[in-house]
Amino acid sequence: LLVLGHFYSASAEIAGTLYKQRGIPAITASATSDSITYENDWYFSVLPSNRLISEFIANYIKSGLGYKSASLIYANDPHGLSLSESFIQHAQELNIQIKGQWSFDREDRKLNDRLSYITAQLRAMDDPGIIYCAAYPIEGVKILAGLKFPGTPYTIIGPDSFSTPIFIKELLAYPKERIIPGYHSDGVYTTIPFMASIDGQKTRRFREEYLKKYRQEPSWIAACYYDAIQVAVKAIENAEISGQDLPGDRRKVRDALQRFSDIKAAVNGVTGPIYFDENGNYPRSMNVGIYNRRTLSPAFIQYQHLSDIGEESALTHGLGDNIISIGGKMMTRTKIVYVGSQIIEVRDLNTDSNTYSVDFFIWFRFKGEFDDKQIHFPNATSRIRLDQPVYEDRSGNITVRAYRIKADFKSAFDYYRYPFDEQRLFIRFHHNFMTRKRLIYVPDSAGSPKNLMKNGLAEKIGHGLPGWHINDISVYQDIERFMRGEKQFEVAFSRFNTDIHVSREKSNYLLKIFIPMFTLLTVLYLAYYIPISELRLRVLLILSVPIGNAFYHIKFTSLYSGGLLDYAYWAIYALTGAALLATVVTHSLQKRQAIKPARFMTVAEKIAHPVLVLAFGCWLGYRYFS
């Protein structure tokens, strides 16, 4: 009915001819050659084509990195040629001087000699500019190993093949890269379709589920094929296929895919809203990553599509100098600011007002200028001002600035599972003026600035939360949306979150809640062993249970009403009612001299009580811990 793949451009190009002849729709999430989808309305890609990738790279080299010259290395095959031809065309349009260009044949028996010759030529140049390596991972890594190591001045950028797991695997074949992570790869730029750290909440959930299932970070290939499957399923649903006419059903699915033709008809995937242009490609915004110790992190400058702002409007919004045009669509420059936080102490958790106090460090790592004085903490109980930093360091054009903050915050607590509840204490902030089109926060995985540790400023976490335990602290970026202006248009801001997970100490609540409950249920059960002839004593004992139960019910649910604990107290009331009813029935039977039924009731009530308590306890435990 539909094909997902192929992985490589070469195989997708060959298979695409067959799919077109046989009328079989196909979606790739890894192959990017222009010829795959060009003049083939049966093949679709959830990635931009090589032409758009190289157009973007040329613009990024000029506007994002500030280079005016470049050198080009490319594979002499359809994939490499489409990347190189587009780059040369757009480099000329942008007045980027191409100081040299070299090609290689991947099937050449003397390929290694050819690559060695290319790297020797580059090393002989005084200034080759930035080096664009339009190659597959295997050849790309060989070029890197010959050019780049500590102390060399070369800046290298590659297409999305440089951000694949295969690229990392090839790097590890070199002993120095294995021993010193980043020996060959530090500072290498690459485009990448998916970066979990700079996307929204849906991406974060996908990453968490992927880590839970596979115990490793999702690659962009995994994320894009996940989206390709979502698109395929949605197209099949929309196609309303019969299952009786396979060629007809395939055409219906192809037509449904073609109807995903703009952002309004897009499928909302983890990598963004997916739709196809006139050639069957997804013209997505492209992220740029940079390697540091063999880990790919977002570069300080990114570009995003201005899907809702025209060029003239963008100029009036003050974005004109930060605009580039890719495939006829405008993109605006977005600043990446790395943010880290380190908790020193959490204290004074007040469950009446849902407030808590936190003493913590926060630091920003950024390129160029950044106005951190305009940071707003929406869940702080009073305004927080970032005054004098406790630490600041400038290295070149990279600044690290740290503050120490002591403040009170408020969160919405959920007491449904009290006393086994876990609460989340948030510290959240966003910029007052810079929207997500201009600023995205990224968690700083590099850790706290070294001087914080050296000067003893960064201390081990402590807390003044009696009765609570800190389980985990996580940091992440998501999106906060506001409606603004007279026309109430939506504005999105990048929001940074520090999420402190706390849970109650269980031992205290076993004594305060469950032992009294167990005692009341035991008293109720013992009432069944009082002979029915001692009716008054039995009834008084039964009635003592709801009185005691009401005392504890009012005491705890006045603070935490509406939770699962309510069910336990109401269950005791119900069991009390059942005990009174059983007592009345048994007394009535004995009064009428119905000896056998009376004996049956006496035995049944002694069995039914623990069975009901056990069944309810299992149900309540399932609800608490499922």
C-alpha positions as CSV (number, residue, x, y, z in Angstrom):
1,L,0.0,0.0,0.0
2,L,2.8,2.5,0.9
3,V,6.6,2.3,1.3
4,L,8.6,4.0,4.2
5,G,12.2,4.6,3.0
6,H,14.7,4.3,1.5
7,F,17.5,5.3,3.8
8,Y,20.1,6.4,1.3
9,S,19.5,8.7,-1.7
10,A,21.1,6.3,-4.2
11,S,18.7,3.5,-3.4
12,A,15.7,5.8,-3.2
13,E,16.5,7.2,-6.6
14,I,16.6,3.7,-8.2
15,A,13.5,2.5,-6.3
16,G,11.6,5.7,-7.0
17,T,11.5,4.9,-10.7
18,L,9.8,1.6,-10.0
19,Y,7.4,3.1,-7.5
20,K,6.4,5.7,-10.1
21,Q,5.8,3.0,-12.8
22,R,3.8,0.8,-10.4
23,G,1.9,3.6,-8.7
24,I,3.2,3.0,-5.2
25,P,3.4,6.0,-2.8
26,A,6.6,6.2,-0.8
27,I,7.9,8.5,2.1
28,T,11.5,8.9,3.0
29,A,12.8,10.5,6.2
30,S,16.5,10.3,5.5
31,A,17.3,10.6,1.7
32,T,17.5,14.1,0.4
33,S,18.7,14.1,-3.2
34,D,16.5,16.4,-5.4
35,S,16.0,13.8,-8.0
36,I,14.1,11.5,-5.6
37,T,11.0,13.6,-5.6
38,Y,11.6,15.8,-8.6
39,E,9.1,14.9,-11.4
40,N,7.9,11.9,-9.3
41,D,4.5,12.7,-7.6
42,W,4.6,9.3,-5.9
43,Y,7.6,10.0,-3.7
44,F,7.5,12.3,-0.7
45,S,10.1,13.4,1.9
46,V,9.7,14.8,5.4
47,L,13.0,16.6,4.8
48,P,14.1,19.5,2.7
49,S,15.9,18.7,-0.6
50,N,19.7,19.0,-1.1
51,R,19.0,22.2,-3.1
52,L,17.4,23.9,0.0
53,I,20.0,22.4,2.4
54,S,22.9,23.9,0.5
55,E,21.0,27.2,-0.1
56,F,20.5,27.4,3.7
57,I,24.2,26.5,4.4
58,A,25.4,29.2,2.0
59,N,23.2,31.8,3.8
60,Y,24.2,30.5,7.3
61,I,27.9,30.8,6.3
62,K,27.4,34.4,5.3
63,S,24.8,35.7,7.8
64,G,25.1,33.4,10.7
65,L,28.9,32.8,10.9
66,G,30.0,36.0,9.0
67,Y,32.3,34.2,6.5
68,K,33.0,35.8,3.1
69,S,35.0,33.0,1.6
70,A,34.7,29.2,1.5
71,S,36.2,26.0,0.0
72,L,34.1,23.2,-1.2
73,I,34.6,19.4,-1.2
74,Y,31.9,17.1,-2.7
75,A,31.2,13.6,-3.9
76,N,31.0,13.2,-7.6
77,D,27.6,11.5,-7.5
78,P,23.9,12.7,-7.8
79,H,23.8,13.4,-4.0
80,G,27.0,15.3,-3.9
81,L,26.4,17.1,-7.2
82,S,23.0,18.4,-6.1
83,L,24.5,19.7,-2.8
84,S,27.5,21.4,-4.5
85,E,25.7,22.9,-7.5
86,S,23.2,24.6,-5.2
87,F,25.9,25.8,-2.9
88,I,28.0,27.3,-5.8
89,Q,24.9,29.1,-7.2
90,H,23.9,30.7,-3.9
91,A,27.4,31.4,-2.8
92,Q,27.8,33.5,-5.9
93,E,24.5,35.3,-5.3
94,L,25.7,36.1,-1.7
95,N,29.2,37.3,-2.9
96,I,30.9,34.4,-1.0
97,Q,34.3,33.8,-2.7
98,I,34.9,30.1,-3.4
99,K,38.7,29.7,-3.0
100,G,38.8,26.1,-4.1
101,Q,36.6,23.2,-4.9
102,W,37.5,19.5,-5.1
103,S,35.4,16.4,-6.0
104,F,36.0,12.7,-5.4
105,D,34.6,9.5,-6.7
106,R,33.3,7.2,-3.9
107,E,34.0,4.1,-6.1
108,D,37.6,5.1,-6.9
109,R,40.1,2.5,-5.8
110,K,42.5,5.3,-4.9
111,L,39.9,7.2,-3.0
112,N,42.1,7.5,0.1
113,D,44.9,9.0,-2.0
114,R,42.4,11.4,-3.5
115,L,41.2,12.6,-0.1
116,S,44.8,12.9,1.2
117,Y,45.5,15.1,-1.9
118,I,42.5,17.3,-1.1
119,T,43.5,17.8,2.5
120,A,47.1,18.6,1.5
121,Q,45.8,21.2,-0.9
122,L,43.7,22.8,1.8
123,R,46.6,22.8,4.3
124,A,48.8,24.5,1.8
125,M,46.3,27.5,1.5
126,D,46.9,30.5,3.7
127,D,43.1,31.0,4.3
128,P,40.7,28.5,2.7
129,G,37.7,30.2,4.4
130,I,35.1,27.9,5.9
131,I,35.2,24.4,4.4
132,Y,31.9,23.0,3.2
133,C,32.2,19.2,3.0
134,A,29.2,17.9,1.0
135,A,30.0,14.2,1.6
136,Y,28.6,11.1,3.2
137,P,29.8,10.2,6.7
138,I,32.5,7.8,5.8
139,E,34.4,10.2,3.4
140,G,33.5,13.2,5.6
141,V,35.2,11.7,8.6
142,K,38.3,10.8,6.6
143,I,38.5,14.4,5.5
144,L,38.1,15.6,9.1
145,A,40.8,13.3,10.3
146,G,43.2,14.7,7.8
147,L,42.4,18.4,8.5
148,K,41.1,19.0,12.0
149,F,42.8,18.4,15.3
150,P,43.7,20.7,18.3
151,G,45.4,23.8,17.1
152,T,44.3,23.8,13.5
153,P,42.4,26.9,12.4
154,Y,39.9,25.2,10.1
155,T,36.1,25.7,10.4
156,I,34.2,22.9,8.7
157,I,30.5,22.6,8.0
158,G,28.6,19.6,6.6
159,P,25.1,18.6,5.6
160,D,22.8,16.4,7.8
161,S,25.0,13.3,7.0
162,F,27.4,14.8,9.6
163,S,24.7,14.5,12.3
164,T,23.9,10.8,11.9
165,P,24.9,8.0,14.2
166,I,27.1,6.6,11.4
167,F,29.2,9.8,11.5
168,I,29.9,9.2,15.2
169,K,30.6,5.5,14.6
170,E,33.2,6.4,11.9
171,L,34.8,9.0,14.2
172,L,35.4,6.3,16.8
173,A,37.5,4.4,14.3
174,Y,40.3,6.9,15.0
175,P,42.2,6.2,18.2
176,K,42.8,9.9,19.2
177,E,39.1,10.6,18.8
178,R,38.3,7.7,21.1
179,I,40.8,8.8,23.7
180,I,40.1,12.5,23.5
181,P,36.4,13.1,22.6
182,G,36.3,15.9,20.0
183,Y,39.9,15.6,18.9
184,H,38.9,15.7,15.3
185,S,35.2,16.8,15.6
186,D,35.3,19.8,18.0
187,G,33.9,22.9,16.4
188,V,32.4,21.2,13.3
189,Y,29.0,22.6,12.2
190,T,26.3,20.5,10.7
191,T,22.6,20.9,9.7
192,I,20.2,18.7,11.6
193,P,16.5,18.3,11.1
194,F,15.7,17.6,14.8
195,M,17.1,18.8,18.0
196,A,15.1,17.9,21.1
197,S,16.7,20.6,23.2
198,I,15.3,23.5,21.2
199,D,11.9,22.2,20.2
200,G,8.6,22.2,22.2
201,Q,6.8,20.0,24.7
202,K,5.8,17.4,22.2
203,T,9.4,16.8,21.3
204,R,10.3,16.6,24.9
205,R,7.7,13.9,25.5
206,F,8.9,12.0,22.5
207,R,12.5,12.1,23.8
208,E,11.4,11.0,27.3
209,E,9.4,8.0,25.9
210,Y,12.2,7.1,23.5
211,L,14.8,7.1,26.3
212,K,12.5,5.0,28.5
213,K,12.1,2.4,25.8
214,Y,15.5,2.3,24.1
215,R,17.8,3.8,26.8
216,Q,19.5,6.1,24.3
217,E,19.0,9.5,22.8
218,P,16.8,9.6,19.7
219,S,18.7,10.5,16.5
220,W,17.1,12.9,14.0
221,I,16.6,9.8,11.8
222,A,14.5,8.1,14.5
223,A,12.4,11.3,15.0
224,C,11.9,11.9,11.3
225,Y,10.8,8.3,10.5
226,Y,8.4,8.5,13.5
227,D,6.9,11.5,11.9
228,A,6.9,9.8,8.5
229,I,4.8,7.0,10.0
230,Q,2.4,9.5,11.5
231,V,2.0,11.2,8.1
232,A,1.4,7.8,6.5
233,V,-1.2,6.7,9.0
234,K,-3.0,10.1,8.7
235,A,-3.0,9.8,4.9
236,I,-4.4,6.3,5.0
237,E,-7.1,7.4,7.4
238,N,-8.0,10.4,5.1
239,A,-7.9,8.3,2.0
240,E,-10.9,6.1,3.0
241,I,-9.5,3.1,1.2
242,S,-11.7,0.1,0.4
243,G,-9.2,-2.7,0.7
244,Q,-10.7,-4.3,-2.5
245,D,-8.8,-2.3,-5.1
246,L,-5.0,-2.1,-4.3
247,P,-4.0,0.2,-7.3
248,G,-7.0,2.4,-6.5
249,D,-6.2,2.5,-2.8
250,R,-2.6,3.4,-3.5
251,R,-3.7,6.3,-5.7
252,K,-6.1,7.5,-2.9
253,V,-3.2,7.4,-0.4
254,R,-1.0,9.4,-2.8
255,D,-3.8,12.0,-3.3
256,A,-4.2,12.2,0.5
257,L,-0.5,12.9,0.9
258,Q,-0.6,15.6,-1.7
259,R,-3.4,17.3,0.2
260,F,-0.9,18.0,3.0
261,S,0.1,21.0,0.9
262,D,0.4,23.9,3.4
263,I,0.8,24.6,7.1
264,K,-3.0,24.7,7.6
265,A,-3.3,21.1,6.3
266,A,-0.1,19.9,8.1
267,V,0.3,16.8,10.3
268,N,1.6,17.9,13.7
269,G,4.7,15.8,14.2
270,V,7.5,15.8,16.8
271,T,9.7,17.7,14.4
272,G,7.1,20.3,13.5
273,P,4.0,20.7,11.4
274,I,4.6,18.5,8.3
275,Y,3.4,19.4,4.9
276,F,4.8,19.0,1.3
277,D,5.8,21.6,-1.3
278,E,5.2,21.3,-5.0
279,N,8.1,18.8,-5.3
280,G,6.9,16.6,-2.4
281,N,9.5,17.8,0.1
282,Y,8.9,19.3,3.6
283,P,10.4,22.8,3.6
284,R,11.2,22.7,7.3
285,S,13.4,25.1,9.2
286,M,16.8,23.6,9.5
287,N,18.7,23.5,12.8
288,V,22.5,23.9,13.0
289,G,24.5,21.9,15.5
290,I,28.1,22.2,16.6
291,Y,30.2,19.4,18.0
292,N,31.8,19.7,21.4
293,R,33.5,16.7,22.9
294,R,31.7,14.5,20.3
295,T,28.3,15.8,21.5
296,L,26.1,17.8,19.1
297,S,24.6,20.9,20.6
298,P,22.7,23.8,19.1
299,A,24.9,26.5,17.6
300,F,24.5,30.0,19.1
301,I,22.7,31.2,15.9
302,Q,19.6,29.5,14.4
303,Y,17.1,30.5,11.8
304,Q,13.3,29.9,11.8
305,H,10.6,30.4,9.2
306,L,8.5,33.5,9.4
307,S,5.4,31.7,8.4
308,D,3.1,34.5,9.5
309,I,5.0,37.7,8.8
310,G,5.5,39.1,5.3
311,E,8.8,40.7,4.3
312,E,7.6,44.3,4.6
313,S,5.9,43.5,7.9
314,A,9.2,41.9,9.1
315,L,11.1,45.0,8.3
316,T,8.7,47.1,10.3
317,H,9.1,44.7,13.2
318,G,12.8,45.4,13.3
319,L,13.8,42.0,11.9
320,G,15.1,43.2,8.5
321,D,18.8,42.8,9.2
322,N,18.2,39.3,10.6
323,I,16.3,37.9,7.6
324,I,17.4,35.4,5.1
325,S,15.4,33.9,2.2
326,I,15.5,30.1,1.6
327,G,13.4,28.7,-1.3
328,G,11.4,31.9,-1.4
329,K,10.5,31.6,2.3
330,M,11.8,34.1,4.8
331,M,13.7,33.0,7.9
332,T,14.7,35.1,10.9
333,R,17.8,34.8,13.1
334,T,17.2,33.2,16.5
335,K,19.6,33.6,19.4
336,I,20.4,30.6,21.4
337,V,21.2,31.2,25.1
338,Y,22.4,28.3,27.2
339,V,21.0,28.3,30.7
340,G,21.9,26.3,33.7
341,S,20.6,26.2,37.3
342,Q,21.9,24.7,40.5
343,I,19.8,24.3,43.6
344,I,21.4,25.2,46.8
345,E,18.4,24.8,49.2
346,V,14.7,24.2,49.0
347,R,12.7,25.1,52.2
348,D,9.4,26.3,53.7
349,L,7.1,24.3,51.5
350,N,3.6,25.4,52.5
351,T,0.8,23.1,51.4
352,D,-1.9,25.7,52.4
353,S,-0.7,28.4,50.0
354,N,1.2,26.0,47.6
355,T,4.4,28.1,48.0
356,Y,8.0,27.3,48.7
357,S,11.4,29.1,49.0
358,V,14.4,28.3,46.8
359,D,18.0,29.4,47.0
360,F,19.7,28.7,43.7
361,F,22.3,29.7,41.1
362,I,21.3,30.5,37.5
363,W,23.8,31.2,34.7
364,F,23.6,32.2,31.1
365,R,26.1,31.3,28.3
366,F,25.7,33.3,25.1
367,K,27.4,34.8,22.1
368,G,27.4,38.5,21.6
369,E,25.0,40.5,23.7
370,F,22.0,39.4,25.8
371,D,19.8,41.5,28.1
372,D,19.3,39.1,31.1
373,K,17.8,42.0,33.1
374,Q,14.5,41.5,31.2
375,I,14.0,38.0,32.6
376,H,10.5,37.4,34.1
377,F,9.7,34.7,36.6
378,P,5.9,34.2,36.2
379,N,5.5,31.9,39.2
380,A,7.5,33.9,41.7
381,T,5.4,35.4,44.4
382,S,7.2,38.8,44.0
383,R,9.2,40.4,41.3
384,I,12.8,39.0,41.0
385,R,15.5,41.4,39.8
386,L,18.8,40.2,38.5
387,D,21.2,42.8,39.9
388,Q,24.9,42.1,40.3
389,P,26.2,38.8,39.0
390,V,28.2,36.6,41.3
391,Y,30.4,35.5,38.4
392,E,31.1,36.8,34.9
393,D,33.6,35.6,32.3
394,R,34.2,36.7,28.7
395,S,36.2,34.5,26.4
396,G,36.3,36.0,22.9
397,N,32.7,36.8,22.1
398,I,31.2,34.1,24.5
399,T,30.0,35.4,27.8
400,V,29.1,33.3,30.9
401,R,27.2,35.2,33.6
402,A,25.9,33.7,36.9
403,Y,23.5,35.0,39.6
404,R,22.4,33.8,43.0
405,I,18.7,34.1,43.7
406,K,16.7,33.6,46.9
407,A,13.0,33.8,46.3
408,D,9.5,32.4,47.0
409,F,7.6,30.6,44.2
410,K,4.1,29.2,43.8
411,S,2.9,26.0,41.9
412,A,-0.4,24.3,41.5
413,F,-0.1,21.2,43.7
414,D,-2.1,18.0,43.0
415,Y,-3.2,16.2,46.2
416,Y,-5.3,13.5,44.5
417,R,-2.8,10.7,45.6
418,Y,-2.2,12.2,49.1
419,P,-0.4,10.9,51.2
420,F,1.6,9.2,48.4
421,D,1.5,12.3,46.2
422,E,4.6,13.7,44.4
423,Q,4.7,17.4,43.9
424,R,6.6,19.4,41.3
425,L,8.2,22.7,42.5
426,F,8.8,24.8,39.4
427,I,11.2,27.7,38.8
428,R,10.2,29.2,35.4
429,F,11.2,32.2,33.5
430,H,10.9,33.7,30.0
431,H,12.1,37.0,28.4
432,N,9.8,40.0,28.6
433,F,10.2,41.1,25.0
434,M,12.2,38.6,23.0
435,T,9.8,36.1,21.5
436,R,10.7,32.5,20.5
437,K,11.4,33.7,17.0
438,R,14.3,35.7,18.4
439,L,15.4,33.8,21.5
440,I,15.4,30.1,22.5
441,Y,16.8,28.9,25.8
442,V,18.8,25.6,25.9
443,P,19.7,23.6,29.0
444,D,23.5,23.9,29.5
445,S,24.7,20.3,29.7
446,A,28.3,21.5,30.2
447,G,27.5,22.0,33.9
448,S,28.0,24.9,36.2
449,P,30.9,27.4,35.4
450,K,34.1,26.0,36.8
451,N,34.8,29.1,38.9
452,L,31.5,28.6,40.8
453,M,32.9,25.3,42.0
454,K,36.5,26.6,42.5
455,N,35.3,29.5,44.6
456,G,33.0,27.4,46.7
457,L,29.9,29.2,45.4
458,A,28.2,26.1,44.1
459,E,27.3,24.0,47.1
460,K,25.7,20.6,47.5
461,I,22.0,20.7,47.5
462,G,20.2,20.8,50.9
463,H,16.7,21.3,51.9
464,G,14.6,22.4,54.8
465,L,11.5,20.3,53.9
466,P,10.6,18.2,56.9
467,G,8.4,15.3,55.9
468,W,9.5,15.6,52.2
469,H,12.2,14.0,50.1
470,I,13.7,15.4,46.9
471,N,13.6,12.7,44.2
472,D,14.9,14.5,41.1
473,I,15.7,17.8,39.6
474,S,15.3,18.3,35.8
475,V,15.7,21.3,33.5
476,Y,14.1,21.8,30.1
477,Q,12.8,24.4,27.7
478,D,9.3,24.6,26.5
479,I,6.9,27.2,25.0
480,E,4.7,29.7,26.8
481,R,2.0,31.3,24.7
482,F,0.1,34.6,25.3
483,M,-2.7,36.4,23.6
484,R,-1.7,40.1,23.0
485,G,-2.8,43.2,21.2
486,E,-6.3,44.4,20.3
487,K,-6.7,41.6,17.8
488,Q,-5.6,39.1,20.3
489,F,-2.9,37.4,18.3
490,E,-0.8,34.6,19.8
491,V,2.8,35.3,20.9
492,A,5.1,32.4,21.9
493,F,8.1,32.7,24.2
494,S,10.8,30.3,25.0
495,R,10.4,29.3,28.7
496,F,13.1,27.7,30.8
497,N,12.1,25.4,33.6
498,T,13.8,23.9,36.6
499,D,11.5,21.1,37.9
500,I,12.1,19.9,41.4
501,H,10.3,16.6,42.1
502,V,9.5,16.0,45.8
503,S,7.5,13.3,47.6
504,R,6.3,12.9,51.1
505,E,8.1,10.8,53.7
506,K,5.8,7.8,53.9
507,S,6.5,6.6,57.5
508,N,4.8,9.6,59.2
509,Y,1.6,9.1,57.3
510,L,1.4,5.4,58.1
511,L,1.1,6.4,61.7
512,K,-1.2,9.4,61.1
513,I,-3.7,7.9,58.6
514,F,-3.5,4.2,57.9
515,I,-3.0,2.8,61.4
516,P,-6.1,4.6,62.7
517,M,-8.0,3.3,59.6
518,F,-6.8,-0.2,60.3
519,T,-7.8,0.1,63.9
520,L,-11.3,1.3,63.0
521,L,-11.7,-1.6,60.5
522,T,-10.5,-4.0,63.2
523,V,-13.0,-2.7,65.7
524,L,-15.8,-3.0,63.1
525,Y,-14.7,-6.6,62.5
526,L,-14.6,-7.5,66.2
527,A,-18.2,-6.3,66.5
528,Y,-19.3,-9.3,64.4
529,Y,-18.0,-11.6,67.2
530,I,-20.3,-10.0,69.8
531,P,-23.3,-12.3,70.2
532,I,-26.5,-10.9,68.8
533,S,-28.0,-11.3,72.2
534,E,-25.7,-8.4,73.3
535,L,-27.4,-6.2,70.7
536,R,-26.9,-2.9,72.5
537,L,-23.1,-3.4,73.0
538,R,-22.7,-4.6,69.4
539,V,-24.5,-1.5,68.0
540,L,-22.6,0.9,70.3
541,L,-19.3,-0.7,69.1
542,I,-20.4,-0.4,65.4
543,L,-21.5,3.3,65.9
544,S,-18.1,4.2,67.5
545,V,-16.4,3.5,64.1
546,P,-18.1,6.2,62.0
547,I,-17.6,8.7,64.9
548,G,-13.9,8.1,64.9
549,N,-13.8,7.9,61.1
550,A,-15.5,11.3,60.9
551,F,-12.9,12.8,63.1
552,Y,-10.0,11.8,60.9
553,H,-12.0,12.4,57.7
554,I,-12.7,16.0,58.6
555,K,-9.1,16.5,59.9
556,F,-7.4,15.4,56.6
557,T,-9.9,16.2,53.9
558,S,-10.3,19.8,55.1
559,L,-6.7,20.1,53.7
560,Y,-6.7,17.6,50.9
561,S,-10.3,17.0,49.8
562,G,-11.3,15.3,46.5
563,G,-8.4,12.8,46.5
564,L,-8.2,9.0,46.7
565,L,-8.1,9.2,50.5
566,D,-11.8,10.3,50.5
567,Y,-12.7,7.0,49.0
568,A,-11.1,5.2,51.9
569,Y,-13.1,7.2,54.5
570,W,-16.4,6.7,52.6
571,A,-15.6,3.0,52.3
572,I,-15.5,2.8,56.1
573,Y,-18.9,4.6,56.3
574,A,-20.2,2.1,53.8
575,L,-18.8,-0.9,55.8
576,T,-20.3,0.6,58.9
577,G,-23.7,0.7,57.2
578,A,-23.3,-2.9,56.1
579,A,-22.5,-4.0,59.6
580,L,-25.6,-2.2,61.0
581,L,-27.7,-3.8,58.3
582,A,-26.3,-7.3,58.9
583,T,-26.9,-6.8,62.7
584,V,-30.5,-5.9,62.1
585,V,-31.1,-8.8,59.7
586,T,-29.4,-11.3,62.1
587,H,-31.4,-10.0,65.1
588,S,-34.6,-10.3,63.1
589,L,-33.9,-13.9,62.0
590,Q,-33.1,-14.9,65.6
591,K,-36.2,-13.2,66.9
592,R,-38.3,-15.3,64.4
593,Q,-36.4,-18.5,65.5
594,A,-34.8,-18.9,62.0
595,I,-31.8,-20.6,63.4
596,K,-30.1,-21.8,60.2
597,P,-30.4,-18.4,58.3
598,A,-29.2,-16.6,61.4
599,R,-26.1,-18.9,61.7
600,F,-25.5,-18.4,58.0
601,M,-25.6,-14.6,58.4
602,T,-23.2,-14.8,61.4
603,V,-20.6,-16.7,59.3
604,A,-21.2,-14.7,56.1
605,E,-20.6,-11.3,57.8
606,K,-17.3,-12.5,59.3
607,I,-16.1,-13.7,55.9
608,A,-17.6,-10.8,53.8
609,H,-15.9,-8.0,55.9
610,P,-12.2,-9.0,55.3
611,V,-13.0,-9.9,51.7
612,L,-14.5,-6.5,51.0
613,V,-11.7,-4.7,52.9
614,L,-9.0,-6.7,50.9
615,A,-10.8,-6.1,47.6
616,F,-11.1,-2.3,48.2
617,G,-7.5,-2.1,49.5
618,C,-6.3,-3.7,46.2
619,W,-8.4,-1.3,44.1
620,L,-7.2,1.7,46.1
621,G,-3.5,0.6,45.9
622,Y,-3.9,0.2,42.1
623,R,-5.3,3.7,41.8
624,Y,-2.5,5.1,44.0
625,F,0.4,3.5,42.3
626,S,-0.6,2.8,38.7
